[in-house]
Amino acid sequence: MIKIPKNGLYSIFLFFLLVCLSIIFIFCRRYFNKKRSLKLKIDSLQEQINLLSDENTRVLKTQTSLQEKISRYSRLKNIIGTLNQSLDIEFLSRSILEEVANLIAEGKGAVLLYGINEQTHNPVLVKSKKEDPHSVIRAKEGDIFDFWVLRHTSPLLVEDIKKDFRFDPEKLRAQDLRPVSSLISAPLVSQHRLLGILRLDSAQPGTYSQDDLRLLSAVADLAAVALENAQIYAKTKDLAIHDALTGLYTKGYFLERLKEEAKRVTRSHSGFSLFMLDVDYFKKYNDKFGHSAGDIVLKQLAAILTDELKDFYPLICRFGGEEFCILLVGVKKGQAKKIAEQLCVRISHAKVVLRREETFFNVSIGVAGMFEDAVSEDELIFKADKALLLAKEQGRNRVACA
């Protein structure tokens, strides 16, 4: 049996202890290295999860925004259908406001539709739809923002009026404005012609976005085409019932209205009076001064008739050549005769300049009363025409009754 000295046993123990400690150190080191590696991987994975979560949130927001945009822009098709329903300007104006209010405003702020004054070329308020139905828009003409759109003929977005460098704060304070902090506005342009302005404004800043402005511009383009078609239709219709030279009603339209009025007064047992009026010696003006001179006389006569009889709400037409017809509703024959006599005097005192020469002209007037001289519109015209011939036979420049 081998006998090991005590100091040798101690050395062997120390050796084994060092080996064990080394092994434990190596395992601990591996453990902590692995733990740190796992932590790094966990942190990396958490970072990726956070990035994916943010990306997912952005995608969801983008998807929601796209869905809203798709929904909004798909409604443009419905707007086209609405605007194509009628050529009536009043209907179109009301429909445009309703569609914009539902599509963009969504109960926030006011929607305003401006037209363009043909004389001043300034924007004039045509129709409005307000968030608060009890509020009143006192300013009937455009403000500094509308004139900006008018001048640049381009859309306008103001997120906060107080921070927008394009507009002078002093001018804003000088104007009697409603409480407005943000707005979007788009011109109504068709065939390079400015027809008006479509605007939304709010008392709160940041109410509208660039996408809102793009959508408003799209609606404005559709509205401009519809309004231009309606205006062309209205002008065409107006030309069909108005005489091109005098601006008075045409014979065809007058006879239709006379027929309607005759039916109405027959039911109500009321009456009206009819004037047949003719320019005395009209041919001499054409012979002496040319045919354009005769046109000047007829236009001046039309202006006098319209002005002198405006309080009676007359229906005046150019019946043919130099002959005119005037219908006075609710005026009996006796009063009509006095009105005709005053009219005759007024016309005889009106100067007209023909080829730089001042001259005068006269008229003869025949008066007939419904139910007093006739029971039908045809008979009334016949009686008034007969009275006109009598006035001419009696010397012209006078009034004769049937």
VEXTI-306156 format. One record per residue (C-alpha): residue number from 0; x, y, z. Coordinates in nm, 4 decimals, padded with zeros to 6 digits, m for minus. Layout:
% VEXTI-306156
+------+----------+----------+----------+
: resi :       px :       py :       pz :
+------+----------+----------+----------+
:  NUM :        X :        Y :        Z :
...
+------+----------+----------+----------+
//
This chain:
% VEXTI-306156
+------+----------+----------+----------+
: resi :       px :       py :       pz :
+------+----------+----------+----------+
:    0 :  00.0000 :  00.0000 :  00.0000 :
:    1 :  00.1367 :  00.3342 : m00.1125 :
:    2 :  00.1453 :  00.6001 :  00.1528 :
:    3 :  00.0864 :  00.9613 :  00.0297 :
:    4 :  00.2257 :  01.2443 :  00.2375 :
:    5 : m00.0190 :  01.4919 :  00.3898 :
:    6 :  00.1116 :  01.7856 :  00.1904 :
:    7 :  00.0579 :  01.5797 : m00.1283 :
:    8 : m00.3057 :  01.5174 : m00.0373 :
:    9 : m00.3470 :  01.8892 :  00.0126 :
:   10 : m00.1983 :  01.9589 : m00.3303 :
:   11 : m00.4256 :  01.7032 : m00.4928 :
:   12 : m00.7280 :  01.8574 : m00.3197 :
:   13 : m00.6301 :  02.2013 : m00.4383 :
:   14 : m00.5835 :  02.0691 : m00.7887 :
:   15 : m00.9287 :  01.9101 : m00.7949 :
:   16 : m01.0789 :  02.2224 : m00.6400 :
:   17 : m00.9233 :  02.4399 : m00.9091 :
:   18 : m01.0476 :  02.2013 : m01.1771 :
:   19 : m01.4017 :  02.2142 : m01.0337 :
:   20 : m01.3925 :  02.5909 : m01.0032 :
:   21 : m01.2665 :  02.6175 : m01.3627 :
:   22 : m01.5458 :  02.3908 : m01.4814 :
:   23 : m01.8037 :  02.5900 : m01.2824 :
:   24 : m01.6608 :  02.9175 : m01.4211 :
:   25 : m01.6737 :  02.7852 : m01.7751 :
:   26 : m02.0347 :  02.6707 : m01.7318 :
:   27 : m02.1343 :  03.0012 : m01.5664 :
:   28 : m01.9641 :  03.1943 : m01.8385 :
:   29 : m02.1400 :  02.9908 : m02.1034 :
:   30 : m02.4685 :  03.0362 : m01.9163 :
:   31 : m02.4353 :  03.4128 : m01.8880 :
:   32 : m02.3153 :  03.4402 : m02.2498 :
:   33 : m02.6145 :  03.2394 : m02.3606 :
:   34 : m02.8466 :  03.4410 : m02.1384 :
:   35 : m02.7079 :  03.7657 : m02.2800 :
:   36 : m02.7381 :  03.6265 : m02.6322 :
:   37 : m03.0963 :  03.5239 : m02.5651 :
:   38 : m03.1714 :  03.8671 : m02.4193 :
:   39 : m03.0266 :  04.0316 : m02.7272 :
:   40 : m03.2357 :  03.8046 : m02.9450 :
:   41 : m03.5454 :  03.8802 : m02.7344 :
:   42 : m03.4765 :  04.2552 : m02.7570 :
:   43 : m03.4221 :  04.2215 : m03.1315 :
:   44 : m03.7421 :  04.0229 : m03.1675 :
:   45 : m03.9315 :  04.2754 : m02.9511 :
:   46 : m03.7957 :  04.5561 : m03.1658 :
:   47 : m03.9097 :  04.3707 : m03.4766 :
:   48 : m04.2493 :  04.3116 : m03.3135 :
:   49 : m04.2760 :  04.6855 : m03.2335 :
:   50 : m04.1764 :  04.7772 : m03.5889 :
:   51 : m04.4248 :  04.5294 : m03.7308 :
:   52 : m04.6904 :  04.6621 : m03.4933 :
:   53 : m04.6212 :  05.0209 : m03.6026 :
:   54 : m04.6195 :  04.9132 : m03.9656 :
:   55 : m04.9443 :  04.7259 : m03.9115 :
:   56 : m05.0973 :  05.0340 : m03.7501 :
:   57 : m04.9820 :  05.2479 : m04.0428 :
:   58 : m05.1187 :  04.9934 : m04.2899 :
:   59 : m05.4530 :  04.9853 : m04.1063 :
:   60 : m05.4651 :  05.3654 : m04.1032 :
:   61 : m05.3716 :  05.3766 : m04.4713 :
:   62 : m05.6308 :  05.1097 : m04.5482 :
:   63 : m05.8963 :  05.3000 : m04.3542 :
:   64 : m05.7940 :  05.6233 : m04.5255 :
:   65 : m05.8032 :  05.4542 : m04.8670 :
:   66 : m06.1434 :  05.3068 : m04.7926 :
:   67 : m06.2693 :  05.6522 : m04.6943 :
:   68 : m06.1178 :  05.8001 : m05.0112 :
:   69 : m06.2678 :  05.5250 : m05.2253 :
:   70 : m06.6044 :  05.5814 : m05.0586 :
:   71 : m06.5769 :  05.9572 : m05.1047 :
:   72 : m06.4669 :  05.9462 : m05.4663 :
:   73 : m06.7186 :  05.6761 : m05.5552 :
:   74 : m06.9856 :  05.9211 : m05.4429 :
:   75 : m06.8706 :  06.1550 : m05.7187 :
:   76 : m07.0616 :  05.9257 : m05.9549 :
:   77 : m07.3746 :  05.9889 : m05.7505 :
:   78 : m07.3043 :  06.3619 : m05.7625 :
:   79 : m07.2830 :  06.3467 : m06.1424 :
:   80 : m07.6214 :  06.1737 : m06.1476 :
:   81 : m07.7706 :  06.4364 : m05.9161 :
:   82 : m07.6348 :  06.7284 : m06.1194 :
:   83 : m07.7661 :  06.5741 : m06.4412 :
:   84 : m08.1217 :  06.5547 : m06.3096 :
:   85 : m08.2119 :  06.9132 : m06.3943 :
:   86 : m08.1022 :  07.2255 : m06.5811 :
:   87 : m08.2652 :  07.4520 : m06.3240 :
:   88 : m07.9991 :  07.6775 : m06.1673 :
:   89 : m08.1801 :  07.6971 : m05.8320 :
:   90 : m08.1988 :  07.3160 : m05.8094 :
:   91 : m07.8325 :  07.2794 : m05.9052 :
:   92 : m07.7149 :  07.5387 : m05.6506 :
:   93 : m07.9078 :  07.3673 : m05.3729 :
:   94 : m07.7849 :  07.0207 : m05.4783 :
:   95 : m07.4199 :  07.1317 : m05.4922 :
:   96 : m07.4366 :  07.2646 : m05.1357 :
:   97 : m07.6091 :  06.9504 : m05.0082 :
:   98 : m07.3560 :  06.7171 : m05.1711 :
:   99 : m07.0530 :  06.9128 : m05.0464 :
:  100 : m07.1997 :  06.9402 : m04.6964 :
:  101 : m07.2541 :  06.5627 : m04.6780 :
:  102 : m06.9336 :  06.4621 : m04.8550 :
:  103 : m06.6722 :  06.6953 : m04.7045 :
:  104 : m06.8142 :  06.9250 : m04.4385 :
:  105 : m06.9933 :  06.6493 : m04.2459 :
:  106 : m07.1585 :  06.9065 : m04.0232 :
:  107 : m06.8372 :  07.1056 : m03.9687 :
:  108 : m06.8507 :  07.4719 : m04.0663 :
:  109 : m07.0344 :  07.6415 : m04.3513 :
:  110 : m07.0595 :  07.5735 : m04.7256 :
:  111 : m07.0852 :  07.8780 : m04.9518 :
:  112 : m07.1523 :  07.9101 : m05.3248 :
:  113 : m07.0519 :  08.2362 : m05.4941 :
:  114 : m07.1444 :  08.3598 : m05.8404 :
:  115 : m06.9649 :  08.6286 : m06.0399 :
:  116 : m07.1322 :  08.9684 : m06.0859 :
:  117 : m07.1295 :  09.0446 : m06.4601 :
:  118 : m07.0870 :  09.4202 : m06.4043 :
:  119 : m06.8290 :  09.4325 : m06.1217 :
:  120 : m06.6774 :  09.0845 : m06.1817 :
:  121 : m06.6732 :  09.0379 : m05.8023 :
:  122 : m06.7845 :  08.7225 : m05.6185 :
:  123 : m07.1409 :  08.7479 : m05.4868 :
:  124 : m07.2968 :  08.5000 : m05.2422 :
:  125 : m07.5644 :  08.2917 : m05.4173 :
:  126 : m07.6468 :  08.0266 : m05.1584 :
:  127 : m07.5107 :  07.8969 : m04.8284 :
:  128 : m07.5527 :  07.6038 : m04.5902 :
:  129 : m07.4428 :  07.6646 : m04.2313 :
:  130 : m07.3499 :  07.4376 : m03.9429 :
:  131 : m07.5676 :  07.6579 : m03.7205 :
:  132 : m07.8949 :  07.7246 : m03.9089 :
:  133 : m07.9630 :  08.0284 : m03.6886 :
:  134 : m07.6380 :  08.2073 : m03.7780 :
:  135 : m07.6525 :  08.4822 : m04.0399 :
:  136 : m07.3953 :  08.5507 : m04.3116 :
:  137 : m07.4159 :  08.9283 : m04.3394 :
:  138 : m07.1447 :  08.9759 : m04.6029 :
:  139 : m07.3062 :  08.9061 : m04.9394 :
:  140 : m06.9866 :  08.9729 : m05.1349 :
:  141 : m06.6652 :  08.7766 : m05.1230 :
:  142 : m06.3880 :  08.8492 : m04.8727 :
:  143 : m06.0085 :  08.8582 : m04.9012 :
:  144 : m05.9876 :  08.4791 : m04.9476 :
:  145 : m06.2486 :  08.4719 : m05.2267 :
:  146 : m06.0660 :  08.7499 : m05.4109 :
:  147 : m05.7434 :  08.5466 : m05.3795 :
:  148 : m05.9151 :  08.2508 : m05.5521 :
:  149 : m06.0663 :  08.4906 : m05.8068 :
:  150 : m05.7277 :  08.6458 : m05.8847 :
:  151 : m05.5285 :  08.3213 : m05.9034 :
:  152 : m05.8095 :  08.0989 : m06.0391 :
:  153 : m05.6730 :  07.8138 : m05.8282 :
:  154 : m05.7819 :  07.6180 : m05.5172 :
:  155 : m05.6973 :  07.7516 : m05.1708 :
:  156 : m05.6298 :  07.5731 : m04.8389 :
:  157 : m05.5864 :  07.7745 : m04.5195 :
:  158 : m05.5222 :  07.5539 : m04.2164 :
:  159 : m05.4943 :  07.8440 : m03.9714 :
:  160 : m05.5716 :  08.1997 : m04.0782 :
:  161 : m05.3518 :  08.3490 : m03.8035 :
:  162 : m05.0456 :  08.1579 : m03.9262 :
:  163 : m05.0912 :  08.1979 : m04.3027 :
:  164 : m04.8346 :  08.4467 : m04.4353 :
:  165 : m05.0272 :  08.5017 : m04.7613 :
:  166 : m05.2930 :  08.7160 : m04.5930 :
:  167 : m05.2341 :  09.0430 : m04.4124 :
:  168 : m05.3627 :  09.0212 : m04.0508 :
:  169 : m05.4500 :  09.3919 : m04.0586 :
:  170 : m05.6773 :  09.3435 : m04.3586 :
:  171 : m05.8366 :  09.0426 : m04.1935 :
:  172 : m05.9148 :  09.2443 : m03.8816 :
:  173 : m06.0505 :  09.5307 : m04.0937 :
:  174 : m06.3067 :  09.3075 : m04.2610 :
:  175 : m06.6349 :  09.2245 : m04.0910 :
:  176 : m06.5753 :  08.8507 : m04.0975 :
:  177 : m06.7590 :  08.5660 : m03.9350 :
:  178 : m06.5398 :  08.3694 : m03.6921 :
:  179 : m06.3340 :  08.1769 : m03.9502 :
:  180 : m06.0055 :  08.0011 : m03.8675 :
:  181 : m05.9645 :  07.7508 : m04.1529 :
:  182 : m06.1087 :  07.7104 : m04.5001 :
:  183 : m06.0841 :  07.5423 : m04.8383 :
:  184 : m06.2019 :  07.7051 : m05.1595 :
:  185 : m06.2112 :  07.6031 : m05.5270 :
:  186 : m06.2975 :  07.8041 : m05.8409 :
:  187 : m06.5818 :  07.6932 : m06.0674 :
:  188 : m06.4157 :  07.7055 : m06.4089 :
:  189 : m06.5576 :  07.5748 : m06.7369 :
:  190 : m06.4120 :  07.6398 : m07.0808 :
:  191 : m06.1598 :  07.8823 : m06.9232 :
:  192 : m06.4495 :  08.0917 : m06.7872 :
:  193 : m06.4844 :  08.1556 : m06.4140 :
:  194 : m06.8454 :  08.0939 : m06.3095 :
:  195 : m06.8099 :  08.1191 : m05.9334 :
:  196 : m06.6404 :  07.9882 : m05.6174 :
:  197 : m06.7220 :  07.6913 : m05.3932 :
:  198 : m06.5982 :  07.7307 : m05.0356 :
:  199 : m06.6036 :  07.5616 : m04.6947 :
:  200 : m06.4935 :  07.7403 : m04.3793 :
:  201 : m06.4852 :  07.6647 : m04.0078 :
:  202 : m06.4326 :  07.8540 : m03.6832 :
:  203 : m06.1804 :  07.5856 : m03.5774 :
:  204 : m05.8230 :  07.5724 : m03.7163 :
:  205 : m05.7037 :  07.2600 : m03.8977 :
:  206 : m06.0531 :  07.1467 : m03.9928 :
:  207 : m05.9712 :  07.0633 : m04.3561 :
:  208 : m05.6924 :  06.8683 : m04.5236 :
:  209 : m05.5232 :  06.8631 : m04.8618 :
:  210 : m05.7355 :  06.5600 : m04.9535 :
:  211 : m06.0504 :  06.7593 : m04.8664 :
:  212 : m05.9324 :  07.0314 : m05.1045 :
:  213 : m05.8672 :  06.7796 : m05.3845 :
:  214 : m06.2155 :  06.6386 : m05.3391 :
:  215 : m06.3703 :  06.9874 : m05.3324 :
:  216 : m06.1855 :  07.0723 : m05.6557 :
:  217 : m06.3250 :  06.7578 : m05.8195 :
:  218 : m06.6785 :  06.8514 : m05.7135 :
:  219 : m06.6192 :  07.2099 : m05.8316 :
:  220 : m06.5185 :  07.0861 : m06.1790 :
:  221 : m06.8380 :  06.8804 : m06.2052 :
:  222 : m07.0494 :  07.1657 : m06.0687 :
:  223 : m06.8982 :  07.4167 : m06.3128 :
:  224 : m06.9959 :  07.2069 : m06.6154 :
:  225 : m07.3486 :  07.1554 : m06.4803 :
:  226 : m07.3948 :  07.5253 : m06.4011 :
:  227 : m07.2637 :  07.6333 : m06.7419 :
:  228 : m07.5087 :  07.3976 : m06.9157 :
:  229 : m07.7901 :  07.5373 : m06.7002 :
:  230 : m07.6898 :  07.8957 : m06.7833 :
:  231 : m07.6784 :  07.8189 : m07.1567 :
:  232 : m08.0209 :  07.6540 : m07.1308 :
:  233 : m08.1616 :  07.9532 : m06.9388 :
:  234 : m08.0224 :  08.1989 : m07.1950 :
:  235 : m08.1588 :  07.9916 : m07.4831 :
:  236 : m08.4980 :  07.9746 : m07.3148 :
:  237 : m08.4847 :  08.3472 : m07.2449 :
:  238 : m08.4005 :  08.4248 : m07.6076 :
:  239 : m08.6980 :  08.2160 : m07.7172 :
:  240 : m08.9448 :  08.4361 : m07.5273 :
:  241 : m08.7742 :  08.7764 : m07.5569 :
:  242 : m08.7399 :  09.0026 : m07.8564 :
:  243 : m08.3736 :  09.0386 : m07.9539 :
:  244 : m08.3966 :  09.4142 : m08.0242 :
:  245 : m08.6093 :  09.5487 : m07.7379 :
:  246 : m08.5705 :  09.2767 : m07.4753 :
:  247 : m08.9507 :  09.2643 : m07.4376 :
:  248 : m09.1561 :  08.9456 : m07.4652 :
:  249 : m09.2221 :  08.7941 : m07.8055 :
:  250 : m09.5706 :  08.7804 : m07.9581 :
:  251 : m09.5966 :  08.4021 : m07.9179 :
:  252 : m09.5128 :  08.4065 : m07.5490 :
:  253 : m09.7425 :  08.7045 : m07.4873 :
:  254 : m10.0396 :  08.5294 : m07.6482 :
:  255 : m09.9798 :  08.2210 : m07.4314 :
:  256 : m09.9707 :  08.4304 : m07.1157 :
:  257 : m10.2755 :  08.6283 : m07.2274 :
:  258 : m10.4664 :  08.3029 : m07.2766 :
:  259 : m10.3652 :  08.1805 : m06.9288 :
:  260 : m10.4631 :  08.5118 : m06.7702 :
:  261 : m10.8010 :  08.5073 : m06.9454 :
:  262 : m10.8740 :  08.1622 : m06.7982 :
:  263 : m10.7667 :  08.2768 : m06.4532 :
:  264 : m10.9800 :  08.5930 : m06.4449 :
:  265 : m11.2770 :  08.3960 : m06.5805 :
:  266 : m11.2594 :  08.1715 : m06.2731 :
:  267 : m11.1974 :  08.4577 : m06.0294 :
:  268 : m11.4419 :  08.7008 : m06.2006 :
:  269 : m11.1762 :  08.9744 : m06.1978 :
:  270 : m11.0484 :  09.1628 : m06.5005 :
:  271 : m10.7544 :  09.3226 : m06.6759 :
:  272 : m10.6831 :  09.5760 : m06.9464 :
:  273 : m10.4976 :  09.5567 : m07.2744 :
:  274 : m10.3090 :  09.8328 : m07.4589 :
:  275 : m10.2327 :  09.8182 : m07.8294 :
:  276 : m09.9643 :  10.0790 : m07.9000 :
:  277 : m09.8129 :  10.1941 : m08.2291 :
:  278 : m09.5397 :  10.4502 : m08.3153 :
:  279 : m09.6854 :  10.7333 : m08.5232 :
:  280 : m09.5267 :  10.7909 : m08.8659 :
:  281 : m09.2602 :  10.5357 : m08.7864 :
:  282 : m09.1606 :  10.5014 : m09.1524 :
:  283 : m09.0370 :  10.8600 : m09.1647 :
:  284 : m08.7613 :  10.7864 : m08.9123 :
:  285 : m08.6313 :  10.5031 : m09.1287 :
:  286 : m08.6616 :  10.7117 : m09.4461 :
:  287 : m08.4885 :  11.0164 : m09.2954 :
:  288 : m08.2269 :  10.8606 : m09.0685 :
:  289 : m08.1958 :  10.4994 : m09.1876 :
:  290 : m08.3253 :  10.1676 : m09.0477 :
:  291 : m08.0852 :  10.1769 : m08.7531 :
:  292 : m08.2600 :  10.4965 : m08.6410 :
:  293 : m08.5897 :  10.3115 : m08.6271 :
:  294 : m08.4254 :  10.0478 : m08.4066 :
:  295 : m08.3063 :  10.3229 : m08.1693 :
:  296 : m08.6612 :  10.4578 : m08.1430 :
:  297 : m08.8029 :  10.1135 : m08.0672 :
:  298 : m08.5399 :  10.0423 : m07.8003 :
:  299 : m08.6003 :  10.3773 : m07.6310 :
:  300 : m08.9758 :  10.3209 : m07.6412 :
:  301 : m08.9304 :  09.9758 : m07.4810 :
:  302 : m08.7216 :  10.1328 : m07.2029 :
:  303 : m08.9863 :  10.4006 : m07.1365 :
:  304 : m09.2688 :  10.1449 : m07.1256 :
:  305 : m09.0777 :  09.9243 : m06.8829 :
:  306 : m08.9879 :  10.2139 : m06.6537 :
:  307 : m09.3210 :  10.3984 : m06.6557 :
:  308 : m09.5360 :  10.0903 : m06.5970 :
:  309 : m09.3126 :  09.9023 : m06.3499 :
:  310 : m09.5470 :  09.9709 : m06.0554 :
:  311 : m09.8254 :  09.7783 : m06.2333 :
:  312 : m09.6105 :  09.4685 : m06.3057 :
:  313 : m09.7050 :  09.4748 : m06.6743 :
:  314 : m09.6615 :  09.2086 : m06.9385 :
:  315 : m09.5158 :  09.3967 : m07.2375 :
:  316 : m09.4436 :  09.2508 : m07.5784 :
:  317 : m09.3301 :  09.3644 : m07.9188 :
:  318 : m09.6323 :  09.2518 : m08.1180 :
:  319 : m09.4733 :  09.3131 : m08.4552 :
:  320 : m09.2732 :  09.5891 : m08.6261 :
:  321 : m09.3436 :  09.9138 : m08.4381 :
:  322 : m09.6524 :  09.7760 : m08.2616 :
:  323 : m09.6553 :  09.6814 : m07.8914 :
:  324 : m09.9033 :  09.5062 : m07.6599 :
:  325 : m09.9302 :  09.5701 : m07.2871 :
:  326 : m10.1295 :  09.3636 : m07.0370 :
:  327 : m10.2161 :  09.5241 : m06.7015 :
:  328 : m10.3579 :  09.2662 : m06.4632 :
:  329 : m10.6088 :  09.3888 : m06.2058 :
:  330 : m10.6477 :  09.7288 : m06.3770 :
:  331 : m10.9976 :  09.8257 : m06.4898 :
:  332 : m11.0611 :  10.0049 : m06.8172 :
:  333 : m11.1201 :  10.3491 : m06.6597 :
:  334 : m10.7885 :  10.3464 : m06.4720 :
:  335 : m10.6143 :  10.1974 : m06.7745 :
:  336 : m10.7252 :  10.4913 : m06.9889 :
:  337 : m10.5687 :  10.7393 : m06.7429 :
:  338 : m10.2462 :  10.5371 : m06.7327 :
:  339 : m10.2356 :  10.5271 : m07.1140 :
:  340 : m10.2864 :  10.9051 : m07.1385 :
:  341 : m10.0022 :  10.9706 : m06.8942 :
:  342 : m09.7856 :  10.7274 : m07.0877 :
:  343 : m09.8665 :  10.9013 : m07.4142 :
:  344 : m09.7567 :  11.2386 : m07.2715 :
:  345 : m09.4391 :  11.0917 : m07.1214 :
:  346 : m09.3390 :  10.9389 : m07.4557 :
:  347 : m09.4052 :  11.2606 : m07.6479 :
:  348 : m09.1633 :  11.4499 : m07.4199 :
:  349 : m08.8802 :  11.1969 : m07.4521 :
:  350 : m08.5888 :  11.3151 : m07.6653 :
:  351 : m08.4121 :  11.0774 : m07.8982 :
:  352 : m08.0839 :  11.1523 : m08.0779 :
:  353 : m08.0706 :  11.0250 : m08.4353 :
:  354 : m07.7546 :  11.0947 : m08.6330 :
:  355 : m07.6588 :  11.3717 : m08.3844 :
:  356 : m07.9972 :  11.5367 : m08.4244 :
:  357 : m08.2413 :  11.5648 : m08.1335 :
:  358 : m08.5954 :  11.4708 : m08.2254 :
:  359 : m08.9182 :  11.3382 : m08.0708 :
:  360 : m09.1689 :  11.0657 : m08.1487 :
:  361 : m09.5304 :  10.9979 : m08.0569 :
:  362 : m09.7506 :  10.6940 : m08.0124 :
:  363 : m10.1181 :  10.6123 : m08.0460 :
:  364 : m10.2778 :  10.3781 : m07.7930 :
:  365 : m10.5923 :  10.1666 : m07.8048 :
:  366 : m10.7382 :  10.0459 : m07.4714 :
:  367 : m10.9809 :  09.7584 : m07.4118 :
:  368 : m11.0991 :  09.5899 : m07.0914 :
:  369 : m11.1642 :  09.2217 : m07.0281 :
:  370 : m11.5370 :  09.1617 : m06.9554 :
:  371 : m11.6000 :  09.5319 : m07.0217 :
:  372 : m11.5352 :  09.5067 : m07.3971 :
:  373 : m11.4716 :  09.1356 : m07.4551 :
:  374 : m11.5208 :  08.7895 : m07.3044 :
:  375 : m11.2249 :  08.6138 : m07.4705 :
:  376 : m10.8615 :  08.6984 : m07.5353 :
:  377 : m10.9079 :  08.6970 : m07.9156 :
:  378 : m11.1991 :  08.9381 : m07.8927 :
:  379 : m11.0010 :  09.1586 : m07.6522 :
:  380 : m10.7103 :  09.1894 : m07.8978 :
:  381 : m10.9544 :  09.2698 : m08.1775 :
:  382 : m11.1222 :  09.5447 : m07.9679 :
:  383 : m10.7892 :  09.6975 : m07.8591 :
:  384 : m10.6630 :  09.6974 : m08.2188 :
:  385 : m10.9846 :  09.8607 : m08.3311 :
:  386 : m10.9421 :  10.1286 : m08.0619 :
:  387 : m10.5836 :  10.1874 : m08.1847 :
:  388 : m10.7101 :  10.2485 : m08.5393 :
:  389 : m10.9629 :  10.4926 : m08.3942 :
:  390 : m10.6842 :  10.6847 : m08.2160 :
:  391 : m10.4954 :  10.7163 : m08.5436 :
:  392 : m10.8064 :  10.8307 : m08.7291 :
:  393 : m10.8637 :  11.0964 : m08.4618 :
:  394 : m10.5230 :  11.2511 : m08.5265 :
:  395 : m10.2616 :  11.0232 : m08.3581 :
:  396 : m10.0627 :  11.0944 : m08.0399 :
:  397 : m10.3692 :  11.0103 : m07.8335 :
:  398 : m10.5596 :  10.7376 : m07.6533 :
:  399 : m10.8861 :  10.5797 : m07.7698 :
:  400 : m11.1004 :  10.3185 : m07.5942 :
:  401 : m11.2978 :  10.0314 : m07.7411 :
+------+----------+----------+----------+
//
